[in-house]
Amino acid sequence: MKEKIFVTGDTRCDFHPRWDRAGDRIRFGALDPATWTRQLHVVDLEF
């Protein structure tokens, strides 16, 4: 697992998953209901 990075400021949350340009990761946004913070999750795919 990689280190968590927190971003502050005016952020947007897009709940639609997106492939990265290399095609080996999927990125998607999420909202943590406990803290109401927006999060970006990156999933590394292994084929």
DSSP file (Angstrom, degrees, kcal/mol; ACC not computed):
  #  RESIDUE AA STRUCTURE BP1 BP2  ACC     N-H-->O    O-->H-N    N-H-->O    O-->H-N    TCO  KAPPA ALPHA  PHI   PSI    X-CA   Y-CA   Z-CA
    1    1 A M              0   0    0      0, 0.0     2,-0.1     0, 0.0     3,-0.1   0.000 360.0 360.0 360.0 138.5    0.0    0.0    0.0
    2    2 A K        -     0   0    0      1,-0.1     2,-0.1     0, 0.0     0, 0.0  -0.442 360.0 -80.9 -89.2 165.4    1.3    3.4   -0.9
    3    3 A E        -     0   0    0     -2,-0.1     2,-0.3     1,-0.1    -1,-0.1  -0.357  45.0-116.6 -66.5 140.3    1.3    6.5    1.4
    4    4 A K        -     0   0    0     -3,-0.1     2,-0.4    -2,-0.1    -1,-0.1  -0.602  27.4-158.4 -77.5 138.3   -1.9    8.5    1.8
    5    5 A I        -     0   0    0     -2,-0.3     2,-0.5     2,-0.0    -1,-0.0  -0.979   2.6-151.6-120.5 129.0   -1.7   12.0    0.5
    6    6 A F        -     0   0    0     -2,-0.4     2,-0.4    33,-0.1    33,-0.1  -0.874   8.7-162.5-103.9 130.5   -4.2   14.7    1.7
    7    7 A V        -     0   0    0     -2,-0.5     2,-0.3     2,-0.1     4,-0.1  -0.921   5.0-163.9-113.0 134.5   -5.0   17.6   -0.7
    8    8 A T        +     0   0    0     -2,-0.4     2,-0.2     2,-0.1    -2,-0.0  -0.737  44.5  49.1-112.7 165.4   -6.6   20.8    0.6
    9    9 A G  S    S-     0   0    0     -2,-0.3     2,-1.0     2,-0.1    -2,-0.1  -0.676 102.6 -12.3 109.3-164.3   -8.4   23.5   -1.3
   10   10 A D  S    S+     0   0    0     -2,-0.2     2,-0.3     2,-0.0    -2,-0.1  -0.642  74.5 172.1 -78.6 101.4  -11.2   23.5   -3.8
   11   11 A T        -     0   0    0     -2,-1.0     2,-0.3    -4,-0.1    -2,-0.1  -0.813  21.9-145.9-113.1 153.0  -11.5   19.9   -4.9
   12   12 A R        -     0   0    0     -2,-0.3     2,-0.5     2,-0.0    -2,-0.0  -0.833   7.8-143.8-113.4 154.1  -14.0   18.2   -7.2
   13   13 A C        -     0   0    0     -2,-0.3     2,-0.6    16,-0.1    27,-0.1  -0.962  12.8-175.0-124.7 116.6  -15.3   14.7   -6.8
   14   14 A D        -     0   0    0     -2,-0.5    15,-1.2     1,-0.1    -2,-0.0  -0.944   8.5-164.3-109.8 113.7  -16.1   12.7   -9.9
   15   15 A F        +     0   0    0     -2,-0.6    -1,-0.1    13,-0.2    16,-0.0   0.356  60.1 100.1 -83.6   7.7  -17.7    9.4   -8.9
   16   16 A H  S    S-     0   0    0     12,-0.0    13,-0.1     1,-0.0    -2,-0.1  -0.817  77.6-120.3 -94.0 128.6  -17.1    7.8  -12.4
   17   17 A P        -     0   0    0      0, 0.0     2,-0.4     0, 0.0    11,-0.2  -0.334  30.1-164.0 -66.7 149.2  -14.0    5.5  -12.5
   18   18 A R  E     -A   27   0A   0      9,-2.6     9,-3.2    -2,-0.0     2,-0.2  -0.991  16.3-128.7-135.5 142.0  -11.3    6.4  -15.0
   19   19 A W  E     -A   26   0A   0     -2,-0.4     7,-0.2     7,-0.2     2,-0.1  -0.614  28.9-122.6 -79.8 147.4   -8.4    4.5  -16.5
   20   20 A D    >   -     0   0    0      5,-1.9     3,-0.9    -2,-0.2     5,-0.1  -0.397  32.3 -99.4 -81.4 172.6   -5.0    6.1  -16.3
   21   21 A R  T 3  S+     0   0    0      1,-0.3    -1,-0.1     2,-0.1    -2,-0.0   0.808 122.3  53.8 -66.8 -30.4   -3.0    6.7  -19.6
   22   22 A A  T 3  S-     0   0    0      1,-0.0    -1,-0.3     3,-0.0    -3,-0.0   0.708 104.6-130.4 -76.4 -19.3   -0.8    3.6  -19.2
   23   23 A G  S <  S+     0   0    0     -3,-0.9    -2,-0.1     2,-0.2     3,-0.1   0.655  82.2  99.7  81.4  15.8   -3.9    1.4  -18.8
   24   24 A D  S    S+     0   0    0      1,-0.1    21,-3.0    22,-0.0     2,-0.3   0.321  75.3  50.9-116.6   8.8   -2.7   -0.4  -15.7
   25   25 A R  E     - B   0  44A   0     19,-0.2    -5,-1.9    -5,-0.1     2,-0.4  -0.991  60.7-149.8-142.6 150.5   -4.7    1.6  -13.0
   26   26 A I  E     -AB  19  43A   0     17,-2.0    17,-3.0    -2,-0.3     2,-0.4  -0.972  15.2-162.0-117.6 136.7   -8.2    2.6  -12.3
   27   27 A R  E     +AB  18  42A   0     -9,-3.2    -9,-2.6    -2,-0.4     2,-0.3  -0.949  14.4 166.4-119.9 139.1   -8.9    5.8  -10.4
   28   28 A F  E     - B   0  41A   0     13,-2.2    13,-3.1    -2,-0.4     2,-0.2  -0.996  28.1-124.5-150.7 149.6  -12.2    6.7   -8.7
   29   29 A G  E     - B   0  40A   0    -15,-1.2     2,-0.3    -2,-0.3    11,-0.2  -0.537  26.4-177.5 -90.4 158.0  -13.4    9.3   -6.2
   30   30 A A  E     - B   0  39A   0      9,-2.3     9,-3.1    -2,-0.2     2,-0.5  -0.976  21.8-135.3-149.8 159.9  -15.2    8.6   -3.0
   31   31 A L  E     - B   0  38A   0     -2,-0.3     7,-0.2     7,-0.2     3,-0.1  -0.984  16.9-140.9-121.6 122.0  -16.8   10.5   -0.1
   32   32 A D  E  >> - B   0  37A   0      5,-2.6     4,-2.5    -2,-0.5     5,-0.7  -0.727  10.0-160.3 -81.8 111.9  -16.1    9.3    3.4
   33   33 A P  T  45S+     0   0    0      0, 0.0    -1,-0.2     0, 0.0     0, 0.0   0.737  86.2  58.8 -68.4 -20.8  -19.4    9.7    5.3
   34   34 A A  T  45S+     0   0    0      1,-0.1    -2,-0.0     3,-0.1    -3,-0.0   0.891 126.1  14.7 -73.8 -39.1  -17.7    9.7    8.7
   35   35 A T  T  45S-     0   0    0     -3,-0.4    -1,-0.1     2,-0.1     3,-0.1   0.474  94.0-128.8-114.2  -5.8  -15.5   12.8    8.0
   36   36 A W  T  <5 +     0   0    0     -4,-2.5     2,-0.4     1,-0.2    -5,-0.0   0.846  59.0 144.9  55.5  37.9  -17.2   14.2    4.9
   37   37 A T  E   < -B   32   0A   0     -5,-0.7    -5,-2.6     0, 0.0     2,-0.3  -0.833  50.3-124.8-103.7 145.4  -13.8   14.3    3.1
   38   38 A R  E     -B   31   0A   0     -2,-0.4     2,-0.3    -7,-0.2    -7,-0.2  -0.695  31.0-166.9 -86.6 140.4  -13.4   13.6   -0.6
   39   39 A Q  E     -B   30   0A   0     -9,-3.1    -9,-2.3    -2,-0.3     2,-0.5  -0.943  18.5-146.7-131.0 149.1  -10.9   10.9   -1.5
   40   40 A L  E     -B   29   0A   0     -2,-0.3     2,-0.4   -11,-0.2   -11,-0.2  -0.977  18.5-163.1-114.8 121.6   -9.2    9.7   -4.6
   41   41 A H  E     -B   28   0A   0    -13,-3.1   -13,-2.2    -2,-0.5     2,-0.5  -0.868   2.8-163.8-106.2 136.8   -8.6    5.9   -4.8
   42   42 A V  E     -B   27   0A   0     -2,-0.4     2,-0.6   -15,-0.2   -15,-0.2  -0.985   3.1-162.0-121.7 124.4   -6.1    4.4   -7.2
   43   43 A V  E     -B   26   0A   0    -17,-3.0   -17,-2.0    -2,-0.5     2,-0.4  -0.929   9.9-146.3-109.6 118.6   -6.2    0.6   -7.9
   44   44 A D  E     -B   25   0A   0     -2,-0.6     2,-0.4   -19,-0.2   -19,-0.2  -0.712  17.2-150.0 -81.0 129.1   -3.1   -1.0   -9.5
   45   45 A L        -     0   0    0    -21,-3.0     2,-0.5    -2,-0.4    -2,-0.0  -0.836   8.2-161.4-103.5 138.1   -4.1   -3.8  -11.8
   46   46 A E              0   0    0     -2,-0.4   -22,-0.0     1,-0.1   -21,-0.0  -0.979 360.0 360.0-117.8 125.4   -1.9   -6.8  -12.4
   47   47 A F              0   0    0     -2,-0.5    -1,-0.1   -23,-0.0   -23,-0.0   0.413 360.0 360.0-100.3 360.0   -2.7   -8.9  -15.5
